[in-house]
């Protein structure tokens, strides 16, 4: 996969200015595209659009892809490509939609950069986009086929068969397919749930499958997003909390996600904060069932013990394993928390905790939390390639420290 010599020359000369204006280009692109194709608002997360996360994610991805095409020493883009493809498959993105995206994206480049975008410049960046788009289309086609999903009908009907209140703001829903079995999937993956909102719009949101894989049902754990500092409440999470009771039928995507439990036997270090506990809980549930002698260390941070979602199942699984230990940090009430290991107060501090030799690390939580954890772990000698992470929403964080973070 490479650019034509003519386009490579142009992209080398213009990559800097495109990168400098990338956020403005993608913000304009989304406005133009949604004005021309409002039906796509049913596919894209409107909340991420409103706060600017989706435009930033697209901008950083396209620029990083272009840099890889013109710089042999640039970081490998394939992990990012796989992650994007999984996100797209969970949302039911279709190949024909790339034509719409490409047209409006190139129009936005021309409008933002003005006279600098000659016919040659537009053609070169059009070539970049279609190398990017065709790579994604191919990867997504493979994922759809592996999941047994027709891209023209990506949603399957599931019925809520059980609902459990984890905390005041978190519920766990057990979903059973109306027909057939749950598609085969791996521990750590997620599904999208699409709901029709009271205002007549339709919105999808992605939720981690929060237990080990089963063929008869999926379990998702949903935190109700409450608005703060002028931001509105989460639309889909609020709807699910208010309306998703046993008997409710939901549209659910095939499971997707590239950060999954491996099949090895090396020790695991699982690190989470808040609702980031969901993929960690799934991993621990799977390991407790299939590898109860595997070494696991679980570190979690939360506001308080009564805000700690899935605590009961986590405790049972830790107790069922031969060499599993858990340590929690709570911002308040740590001294009264009935935990296996006495909870600690304040922020998580991993500077002196036991880390098993040769462990694989998995973490999930807010980006600032994960940056701090990563710095602590690498400072203690944990190789970066042994640290995996999951981000809820657009991934604005690069894997490699020399790439920085958006």
Sine and cosine of phi, psi and omega as CSV:
sin_phi,cos_phi,sin_psi,cos_psi,sin_omega,cos_omega
0.00,0.00,0.94,-0.35,0.01,-1.00
-0.46,-0.89,0.38,-0.93,0.03,-1.00
-0.97,0.26,0.41,-0.91,0.16,-0.99
-0.91,0.41,0.45,-0.90,-0.01,-1.00
-0.82,0.57,-0.64,0.77,-0.02,-1.00
-0.90,0.44,-0.70,0.71,-0.02,-1.00
-0.94,0.34,-0.58,0.81,0.01,-1.00
-0.87,0.49,-0.65,0.76,0.03,-1.00
-0.88,0.47,-0.69,0.72,-0.02,-1.00
-0.92,0.38,-0.69,0.72,-0.02,-1.00
-0.91,0.42,-0.62,0.78,0.08,-1.00
-0.86,0.51,-0.62,0.78,-0.06,-1.00
-0.98,0.21,-0.38,0.93,-0.13,-0.99
-0.89,-0.46,-0.09,1.00,-0.07,-1.00
-0.86,0.50,-0.61,0.79,-0.03,-1.00
-0.89,0.45,-0.71,0.71,-0.03,-1.00
-0.95,0.31,-0.57,0.82,0.07,-1.00
-0.91,0.42,-0.70,0.72,0.02,-1.00
-0.88,0.47,-0.64,0.77,-0.02,-1.00
-0.89,0.46,-0.56,0.83,-0.05,-1.00
-0.96,-0.29,0.26,0.97,-0.13,-0.99
-0.87,0.49,-0.67,0.74,-0.03,-1.00
-0.90,0.43,-0.67,0.74,0.02,-1.00
-0.91,0.42,-0.64,0.77,0.00,-1.00
-0.89,0.46,-0.76,0.65,-0.08,-1.00
-0.95,0.31,-0.54,0.84,0.06,-1.00
-0.89,0.46,-0.69,0.72,0.05,-1.00
-0.91,0.41,-0.65,0.76,0.01,-1.00
-0.83,0.56,-0.75,0.66,-0.03,-1.00
-0.89,0.45,-0.65,0.76,0.02,-1.00
-0.88,0.47,-0.71,0.70,-0.02,-1.00
-0.91,0.42,-0.70,0.71,-0.06,-1.00
-0.91,0.41,-0.70,0.72,-0.03,-1.00
-0.93,0.36,-0.51,0.86,0.07,-1.00
-0.91,0.41,-0.62,0.78,-0.02,-1.00
-0.99,0.12,-0.48,0.88,-0.07,-1.00
-0.71,-0.70,0.95,0.32,-0.04,-1.00
-0.88,0.48,-0.33,0.94,0.03,-1.00
-0.89,0.45,-0.38,0.92,0.00,-1.00
-0.96,0.29,-0.25,0.97,0.09,-1.00
-0.90,0.44,-0.32,0.95,0.04,-1.00
-0.98,0.21,-0.21,0.98,-0.03,-1.00
-0.98,-0.21,-0.63,0.78,-0.10,-0.99
-1.00,0.00,0.54,-0.84,0.03,-1.00
-0.96,0.29,0.93,-0.36,-0.06,-1.00
-0.93,0.38,-0.50,0.87,0.02,-1.00
-0.91,0.42,-0.68,0.73,0.03,-1.00
-0.91,0.41,-0.54,0.84,0.09,-1.00
-0.91,0.42,-0.70,0.71,-0.10,-1.00
-0.90,0.45,-0.63,0.78,-0.04,-1.00
-1.00,-0.07,0.02,1.00,0.13,-0.99
1.00,0.05,0.10,1.00,-0.06,-1.00
-0.94,0.33,-0.67,0.75,-0.04,-1.00
-0.91,0.42,-0.72,0.70,0.06,-1.00
-0.85,0.52,-0.65,0.76,0.01,-1.00
-0.90,0.43,-0.64,0.76,0.00,-1.00
-0.90,0.43,-0.69,0.72,0.02,-1.00
-0.90,0.43,-0.70,0.71,-0.02,-1.00
-0.86,0.52,-0.75,0.66,-0.04,-1.00
-0.91,0.41,-0.56,0.83,-0.02,-1.00
-0.93,0.36,-0.74,0.67,-0.03,-1.00
-0.90,0.43,-0.69,0.73,0.00,-1.00
-0.90,0.43,-0.69,0.72,0.02,-1.00
-0.89,0.46,-0.62,0.79,0.03,-1.00
-0.90,0.43,-0.69,0.73,0.01,-1.00
-0.90,0.45,-0.65,0.76,0.01,-1.00
-0.88,0.47,-0.64,0.77,0.02,-1.00
-0.89,0.46,-0.57,0.82,-0.01,-1.00
-0.92,0.38,-0.50,0.86,-0.09,-1.00
-0.96,-0.28,-0.12,0.99,-0.04,-1.00
-0.76,-0.65,0.97,-0.25,-0.01,-1.00
-0.86,0.51,-0.39,0.92,-0.01,-1.00
-1.00,0.00,0.03,1.00,-0.02,-1.00
-0.94,0.33,0.41,-0.91,0.02,-1.00
-0.85,0.53,0.55,-0.83,0.03,-1.00
-0.88,0.48,0.81,-0.59,-0.04,-1.00
-1.00,0.02,-0.18,0.98,-0.13,-0.99
-0.88,0.48,-0.59,0.81,0.07,-1.00
-0.88,0.47,-0.63,0.78,0.04,-1.00
-0.92,0.40,-0.66,0.75,0.01,-1.00
-0.86,0.51,-0.71,0.70,0.01,-1.00
-0.89,0.46,-0.66,0.75,-0.02,-1.00
-0.90,0.44,-0.68,0.74,0.03,-1.00
-0.89,0.46,-0.69,0.72,-0.02,-1.00
-0.87,0.50,-0.68,0.74,0.04,-1.00
-0.89,0.46,-0.68,0.73,0.03,-1.00
-0.86,0.50,-0.70,0.71,-0.04,-1.00
-0.90,0.43,-0.67,0.74,-0.01,-1.00
-0.89,0.45,-0.62,0.78,0.01,-1.00
-0.91,0.40,-0.38,0.93,-0.01,-1.00
-0.99,-0.15,-0.03,1.00,0.03,-1.00
0.97,0.25,0.46,0.89,0.04,-1.00
-0.89,0.46,0.66,-0.75,-0.05,-1.00
-0.90,-0.43,0.46,-0.89,-0.11,-0.99
-0.85,0.53,-0.63,0.77,-0.06,-1.00
-0.91,0.42,-0.35,0.94,-0.01,-1.00
-0.95,0.32,-0.33,0.95,0.03,-1.00
-0.92,0.40,-0.48,0.88,0.05,-1.00
-0.91,0.41,-0.68,0.74,0.04,-1.00
-0.89,0.46,-0.74,0.68,-0.02,-1.00
-0.87,0.49,-0.73,0.69,-0.04,-1.00
-0.87,0.49,-0.69,0.72,-0.01,-1.00
-0.88,0.48,-0.75,0.66,-0.06,-1.00
-0.96,0.29,-0.51,0.86,0.04,-1.00
-0.92,0.39,-0.71,0.70,0.02,-1.00
-0.92,0.39,-0.58,0.82,0.09,-1.00
-0.89,0.46,-0.62,0.79,0.01,-1.00
-0.93,0.38,-0.62,0.78,0.07,-1.00
-0.85,0.52,-0.72,0.69,-0.01,-1.00
-0.89,0.45,-0.63,0.78,-0.03,-1.00
-0.94,0.33,-0.65,0.76,-0.04,-1.00
-0.96,0.29,-0.67,0.74,-0.08,-1.00
-1.00,-0.03,-0.21,0.98,0.13,-0.99
0.90,0.44,-0.73,-0.69,-0.13,-0.99
-0.90,0.43,-0.30,0.95,0.01,-1.00
-0.91,0.41,-0.35,0.94,-0.03,-1.00
-1.00,-0.02,1.00,0.02,0.09,-1.00
-0.98,0.21,0.08,-1.00,0.05,-1.00
-0.86,0.50,-0.61,0.79,0.00,-1.00
-0.93,0.38,-0.64,0.77,0.01,-1.00
-0.91,0.41,-0.70,0.71,0.01,-1.00
-0.89,0.46,-0.67,0.74,-0.01,-1.00
-0.90,0.45,-0.63,0.77,-0.01,-1.00
-0.91,0.41,-0.69,0.72,-0.01,-1.00
-0.97,0.26,-0.43,0.90,0.15,-0.99
-0.90,0.43,-0.63,0.78,0.04,-1.00
-0.91,0.41,-0.66,0.75,0.07,-1.00
-0.86,0.52,-0.74,0.67,-0.05,-1.00
-0.87,0.50,-0.69,0.72,-0.07,-1.00
-0.97,0.26,-0.45,0.89,0.18,-0.98
-0.91,0.42,-0.67,0.74,0.06,-1.00
-0.89,0.46,-0.78,0.63,-0.06,-1.00
-0.91,0.42,-0.68,0.73,-0.03,-1.00
-0.93,0.38,-0.55,0.84,0.08,-1.00
-0.89,0.45,-0.68,0.73,0.03,-1.00
-0.92,0.38,-0.68,0.73,0.00,-1.00
-0.85,0.53,-0.69,0.72,-0.01,-1.00
-0.90,0.43,-0.70,0.71,-0.01,-1.00
-0.91,0.41,-0.64,0.77,-0.01,-1.00
-0.93,0.36,-0.61,0.79,0.05,-1.00
-0.87,0.49,-0.65,0.76,0.03,-1.00
-0.89,0.45,-0.70,0.72,-0.02,-1.00
-0.91,0.41,-0.66,0.75,0.06,-1.00
-0.86,0.51,-0.70,0.72,-0.03,-1.00
-0.91,0.43,-0.68,0.73,0.01,-1.00
-0.89,0.45,-0.53,0.85,0.00,-1.00
-1.00,0.04,-0.02,1.00,-0.02,-1.00
0.91,0.41,0.54,0.84,-0.08,-1.00
-0.95,-0.32,0.74,-0.67,0.17,-0.99
-0.99,0.15,0.90,-0.44,-0.02,-1.00
-0.83,0.55,-0.39,0.92,0.03,-1.00
-0.97,0.23,-0.31,0.95,0.02,-1.00
-0.68,-0.73,0.95,0.32,-0.16,-0.99
-0.98,0.18,-0.18,0.98,-0.09,-1.00
-0.98,-0.18,0.66,-0.75,0.05,-1.00
-0.88,-0.47,0.50,-0.86,-0.04,-1.00
-1.00,0.05,0.78,-0.63,0.09,-1.00
-0.79,-0.61,0.57,-0.82,0.07,-1.00
-0.96,-0.28,0.69,-0.72,0.12,-0.99
-0.94,0.35,0.87,-0.48,-0.01,-1.00
-0.95,-0.32,-0.25,0.97,0.03,-1.00
-0.41,-0.91,0.58,-0.81,0.04,-1.00
-0.70,-0.72,0.79,-0.61,-0.03,-1.00
-0.81,-0.59,0.80,-0.60,0.08,-1.00
-0.98,0.18,0.91,-0.42,0.02,-1.00
-0.99,0.11,-0.72,0.69,0.05,-1.00
-0.58,-0.81,-0.08,-1.00,0.03,-1.00
-0.87,0.49,-0.50,0.87,-0.10,-0.99
-0.87,-0.49,0.19,0.98,-0.03,-1.00
-0.73,-0.68,0.76,-0.64,0.09,-1.00
-0.81,-0.59,0.53,-0.85,0.13,-0.99
-0.96,-0.29,0.79,-0.61,0.01,-1.00
-0.93,-0.37,0.77,-0.64,0.13,-0.99
-0.98,-0.18,0.83,-0.56,-0.13,-0.99
-0.88,-0.47,0.79,-0.61,0.02,-1.00
-0.92,-0.39,0.71,-0.70,0.00,-1.00
-0.91,0.41,0.63,-0.78,0.05,-1.00
-0.93,0.37,-0.52,0.85,0.01,-1.00
-0.72,-0.69,0.66,-0.75,0.09,-1.00
0.94,0.33,-0.31,-0.95,-0.04,-1.00
-0.95,-0.31,0.26,-0.97,0.12,-0.99
-0.90,0.43,0.71,-0.70,0.05,-1.00
-0.84,0.54,0.53,-0.85,0.06,-1.00
-0.86,0.52,0.67,-0.74,0.00,-1.00
-0.47,-0.88,0.14,-0.99,-0.07,-1.00
-0.92,-0.40,0.46,-0.89,-0.03,-1.00
-0.90,0.43,0.78,-0.63,-0.05,-1.00
0.95,-0.31,-0.17,0.98,-0.01,-1.00
-0.99,0.17,0.11,-0.99,-0.06,-1.00
-0.72,-0.69,0.23,-0.97,0.16,-0.99
-0.81,-0.59,0.33,-0.94,0.18,-0.98
-0.98,-0.20,0.61,-0.79,0.12,-0.99
-0.88,-0.47,0.80,-0.61,0.00,-1.00
-0.94,-0.33,0.76,-0.65,-0.02,-1.00
-0.78,-0.62,0.48,-0.88,0.10,-1.00
-1.00,-0.04,0.90,-0.43,-0.11,-0.99
-0.99,0.11,0.31,-0.95,-0.03,-1.00
-0.85,0.53,-0.45,0.89,-0.01,-1.00
-0.99,0.12,0.10,1.00,0.04,-1.00
1.00,-0.03,-0.09,1.00,0.03,-1.00
-1.00,0.04,0.24,-0.97,0.02,-1.00
-0.82,-0.57,0.71,-0.71,-0.04,-1.00
-0.65,-0.76,0.66,-0.75,0.11,-0.99
-0.98,-0.19,0.49,-0.87,0.17,-0.98
-0.62,-0.78,0.52,-0.85,-0.04,-1.00
-0.99,-0.16,0.70,-0.72,0.00,-1.00
-0.72,-0.70,0.69,-0.72,0.02,-1.00
-0.91,0.41,0.64,-0.77,0.19,-0.98
-0.96,0.29,0.93,-0.37,-0.25,-0.97
-1.00,-0.08,0.32,0.95,0.10,-0.99
-0.63,-0.78,0.13,-0.99,0.07,-1.00
-0.88,0.48,0.45,-0.89,-0.03,-1.00
-0.86,0.51,0.65,-0.76,0.11,-0.99
-0.73,-0.68,0.42,-0.91,0.04,-1.00
-1.00,-0.03,-0.28,0.96,-0.07,-1.00
-0.99,-0.13,-0.29,0.96,-0.07,-1.00
-0.30,-0.95,0.34,-0.94,0.14,-0.99
-0.90,-0.43,0.56,-0.83,0.11,-0.99
-0.89,-0.45,0.79,-0.61,0.09,-1.00
-0.82,-0.57,0.53,-0.85,-0.01,-1.00
-0.85,-0.52,0.86,-0.51,-0.21,-0.98
-0.89,-0.45,0.84,-0.55,0.11,-0.99
-1.00,-0.03,0.75,-0.66,0.06,-1.00
-0.96,0.28,0.88,-0.48,-0.03,-1.00
-1.00,0.08,0.89,-0.46,0.02,-1.00
-0.97,-0.23,0.73,-0.69,-0.05,-1.00
-0.90,0.43,0.51,-0.86,0.04,-1.00
-0.55,-0.84,0.52,-0.85,0.04,-1.00
0.82,0.57,0.65,0.76,0.07,-1.00
1.00,0.01,-0.11,0.99,0.04,-1.00
-0.99,0.12,0.53,-0.85,-0.03,-1.00
-0.98,0.22,0.26,-0.97,0.11,-0.99
-0.90,0.44,0.43,-0.90,0.07,-1.00
-0.90,0.44,0.78,-0.63,-0.08,-1.00
-0.94,0.34,-0.78,0.62,-0.10,-1.00
-0.97,0.26,-0.68,0.74,0.01,-1.00
-0.88,0.47,-0.62,0.78,0.05,-1.00
-0.90,0.43,-0.69,0.73,0.01,-1.00
-0.88,0.48,-0.71,0.71,-0.02,-1.00
-0.90,0.43,-0.63,0.78,0.03,-1.00
-0.91,0.41,-0.57,0.82,-0.08,-1.00
-1.00,0.03,-0.50,0.87,-0.17,-0.99
-0.86,-0.52,-0.30,0.95,-0.08,-1.00
-1.00,0.07,1.00,0.04,0.03,-1.00
-0.90,-0.44,0.25,-0.97,0.01,-1.00
-0.76,0.65,0.78,-0.62,-0.06,-1.00
0.96,-0.26,-0.39,0.92,0.02,-1.00
-0.92,0.39,0.70,-0.71,0.02,-1.00
-0.98,-0.20,0.75,-0.66,-0.06,-1.00
-0.84,-0.54,0.45,-0.89,0.14,-0.99
-1.00,-0.01,0.84,-0.54,-0.11,-0.99
-0.78,-0.63,0.65,-0.76,0.01,-1.00
-0.99,0.12,0.11,-0.99,0.15,-0.99
-0.94,0.34,0.51,-0.86,0.06,-1.00
-0.89,0.47,0.59,-0.81,-0.01,-1.00
-0.53,-0.85,0.13,-0.99,0.02,-1.00
0.79,-0.61,0.68,-0.74,-0.09,-1.00
-0.97,-0.23,-0.09,1.00,0.04,-1.00
-0.99,-0.17,0.98,-0.18,-0.17,-0.99
-0.72,-0.69,0.31,-0.95,0.04,-1.00
-0.92,0.38,0.76,-0.65,0.04,-1.00
-0.99,0.16,0.12,-0.99,-0.04,-1.00
-0.98,-0.18,0.24,0.97,-0.04,-1.00
-0.99,0.15,-0.15,-0.99,0.00,-1.00
-0.85,-0.53,0.11,0.99,-0.01,-1.00
-0.91,0.42,0.42,-0.91,0.03,-1.00
-0.86,0.51,0.47,-0.88,0.02,-1.00
-0.89,-0.46,0.69,-0.72,0.17,-0.99
-0.89,-0.46,0.90,-0.44,-0.07,-1.00
-0.94,-0.34,0.85,-0.53,-0.12,-0.99
-0.79,-0.61,0.76,-0.65,-0.06,-1.00
-0.48,-0.87,0.27,-0.96,0.10,-1.00
-0.61,-0.79,0.68,-0.73,0.05,-1.00
0.84,0.54,-0.70,-0.71,-0.04,-1.00
-0.95,0.30,-0.10,1.00,0.14,-0.99
-0.89,0.46,-0.08,1.00,0.05,-1.00
-0.93,0.38,-0.33,0.94,-0.17,-0.99
-0.89,0.46,-0.77,0.64,0.04,-1.00
-0.93,0.37,-0.52,0.85,0.06,-1.00
-0.89,0.45,-0.68,0.73,0.02,-1.00
-0.88,0.47,-0.63,0.77,0.02,-1.00
-0.90,0.44,-0.69,0.72,0.00,-1.00
-0.89,0.45,-0.72,0.69,-0.01,-1.00
-0.90,0.44,-0.63,0.78,0.03,-1.00
-0.88,0.48,-0.69,0.72,-0.01,-1.00
-0.92,0.39,-0.74,0.68,-0.03,-1.00
-0.90,0.44,-0.64,0.77,0.01,-1.00
-0.89,0.46,-0.54,0.84,0.00,-1.00
-0.98,0.17,-0.69,0.72,-0.17,-0.99
-0.98,-0.21,-0.45,0.89,-0.05,-1.00
-0.69,-0.72,0.87,0.49,-0.12,-0.99
-0.89,0.45,-0.21,0.98,0.02,-1.00
-0.99,-0.15,0.02,1.00,0.00,-1.00
-0.95,0.32,0.63,-0.77,0.01,-1.00
-0.97,0.26,0.80,-0.60,0.00,-1.00
-0.69,-0.72,0.69,-0.72,0.15,-0.99
-0.84,-0.54,0.81,-0.59,-0.08,-1.00
-0.90,-0.43,0.84,-0.54,0.03,-1.00
-0.83,-0.56,0.82,-0.57,-0.07,-1.00
-0.68,-0.73,0.61,-0.79,0.06,-1.00
-0.86,-0.51,0.67,-0.74,0.00,-1.00
-0.47,-0.88,0.14,-0.99,-0.01,-1.00
-0.94,0.35,-0.62,0.78,-0.02,-1.00
-0.27,-0.96,0.25,-0.97,-0.01,-1.00
-0.88,0.48,-0.63,0.78,-0.03,-1.00
-0.96,0.27,-0.06,1.00,0.11,-0.99
-0.98,-0.20,0.02,1.00,-0.08,-1.00
-0.99,0.11,0.99,-0.15,-0.03,-1.00
-0.93,0.37,0.54,-0.84,0.10,-1.00
0.91,0.42,0.32,0.95,-0.06,-1.00
-0.86,0.51,-0.67,0.74,-0.05,-1.00
-0.86,0.50,-0.74,0.68,-0.01,-1.00
-0.93,0.36,-0.59,0.81,0.06,-1.00
-0.88,0.48,-0.71,0.70,-0.02,-1.00
-0.88,0.48,-0.70,0.71,0.00,-1.00
-0.87,0.49,-0.67,0.74,-0.04,-1.00
-0.94,0.34,-0.63,0.78,0.07,-1.00
-0.88,0.48,-0.70,0.71,-0.01,-1.00
-0.91,0.41,-0.47,0.88,-0.04,-1.00
-0.98,0.17,-0.17,0.99,-0.08,-1.00
-0.98,-0.21,0.44,-0.90,-0.07,-1.00
-0.96,0.27,-0.64,0.77,-0.09,-1.00
-0.71,-0.71,0.86,0.51,0.04,-1.00
-0.87,-0.50,0.71,-0.70,0.04,-1.00
-0.70,-0.72,0.55,-0.84,-0.03,-1.00
-0.79,-0.61,0.60,-0.80,0.11,-0.99
-0.70,-0.71,0.79,-0.61,0.00,-1.00
-0.91,-0.41,0.52,-0.86,0.13,-0.99
-0.86,-0.51,0.76,-0.65,0.03,-1.00
-0.84,-0.54,0.68,-0.73,0.01,-1.00
-0.91,0.41,-0.49,0.87,0.01,-1.00
-0.58,-0.82,0.50,-0.87,0.09,-1.00
0.94,0.33,0.36,0.93,-0.06,-1.00
-0.89,0.46,-0.55,0.83,-0.09,-1.00
-0.94,0.34,-0.28,0.96,-0.02,-1.00
-0.96,-0.27,0.04,1.00,-0.08,-1.00
-0.97,0.25,0.80,-0.60,-0.01,-1.00
-0.99,0.11,0.94,0.35,-0.08,-1.00
-0.96,-0.27,0.29,-0.96,-0.01,-1.00
-0.86,0.51,-0.78,0.63,0.06,-1.00
-0.97,-0.26,0.72,-0.69,-0.01,-1.00
-0.75,0.66,0.80,-0.60,-0.01,-1.00
-0.93,0.36,0.48,-0.88,0.04,-1.00
-0.96,-0.27,0.49,-0.87,-0.02,-1.00
-1.00,-0.02,0.52,-0.86,0.11,-0.99
1.00,0.00,-0.42,-0.91,-0.08,-1.00
-0.98,0.19,0.48,-0.88,0.06,-1.00
-0.89,0.46,0.69,-0.72,0.04,-1.00
-0.73,-0.69,0.94,-0.34,-0.04,-1.00
-0.98,-0.19,0.26,0.97,-0.11,-0.99
-0.93,0.37,-0.42,0.91,-0.06,-1.00
-0.79,-0.62,0.09,1.00,0.00,-1.00
-0.95,0.30,0.36,-0.93,0.04,-1.00
-0.95,0.32,0.78,-0.62,0.09,-1.00
-0.87,-0.50,0.90,-0.43,-0.01,-1.00
-0.86,0.51,0.61,-0.80,0.01,-1.00
-0.88,0.47,0.72,-0.70,0.08,-1.00
0.94,0.33,0.41,0.91,-0.07,-1.00
-0.97,0.25,0.49,-0.87,0.21,-0.98
-1.00,-0.08,0.78,-0.62,-0.06,-1.00
-0.97,-0.25,0.71,-0.70,0.13,-0.99
-0.80,-0.60,0.75,-0.67,0.01,-1.00
-0.67,-0.75,0.46,-0.89,0.01,-1.00
-0.46,-0.89,0.74,-0.68,0.01,-1.00
0.24,-0.97,-0.14,-0.99,0.03,-1.00
-0.86,0.52,0.50,-0.87,-0.05,-1.00
-0.84,0.54,-0.70,0.71,0.02,-1.00
-0.87,0.50,-0.62,0.78,0.05,-1.00
-0.88,0.48,-0.73,0.69,-0.05,-1.00
-0.94,0.34,-0.56,0.83,0.07,-1.00
-0.88,0.48,-0.70,0.71,-0.01,-1.00
-0.90,0.43,-0.68,0.73,0.02,-1.00
-0.89,0.45,-0.71,0.71,-0.01,-1.00
-0.86,0.51,-0.68,0.73,-0.01,-1.00
-0.89,0.46,-0.65,0.76,0.02,-1.00
-0.90,0.44,-0.71,0.71,-0.04,-1.00
-0.92,0.40,-0.72,0.70,0.01,-1.00
-0.91,0.41,-0.55,0.84,0.08,-1.00
-0.90,0.43,-0.41,0.91,0.04,-1.00
-1.00,-0.06,0.13,0.99,0.10,-0.99
1.00,-0.10,0.13,0.99,0.04,-1.00
-0.97,0.24,0.85,-0.52,-0.01,-1.00
-0.89,0.46,0.64,-0.77,-0.04,-1.00
-0.86,0.50,-0.56,0.83,-0.03,-1.00
-0.94,0.34,-0.14,0.99,0.05,-1.00
-0.98,-0.18,0.17,0.99,0.01,-1.00
-0.92,-0.40,0.90,-0.44,0.08,-1.00
-0.94,-0.33,0.43,-0.90,-0.02,-1.00
-0.57,-0.82,0.38,-0.92,0.13,-0.99
-0.82,-0.57,0.67,-0.75,0.02,-1.00
-0.90,-0.44,0.75,-0.66,0.10,-1.00
-1.00,0.07,0.91,-0.41,-0.06,-1.00
0.97,-0.24,-0.14,-0.99,0.00,-1.00
-0.85,0.52,0.67,-0.74,-0.05,-1.00
-1.00,0.08,0.98,-0.21,0.00,-1.00
-0.99,-0.16,0.22,0.97,-0.09,-1.00
-0.87,-0.49,0.83,-0.56,0.03,-1.00
-0.98,0.21,0.46,-0.89,-0.02,-1.00
-0.96,0.28,-0.59,0.81,-0.14,-0.99
-1.00,-0.10,0.69,-0.72,-0.06,-1.00
-0.89,0.45,-0.45,0.89,0.00,-1.00
-0.97,0.23,-0.12,0.99,0.07,-1.00
-1.00,-0.01,-0.27,0.96,-0.04,-1.00
0.96,0.27,-0.26,-0.97,0.00,-1.00
-0.68,-0.73,0.57,-0.82,-0.02,-1.00
-0.94,0.33,0.00,0.00,0.00,0.00
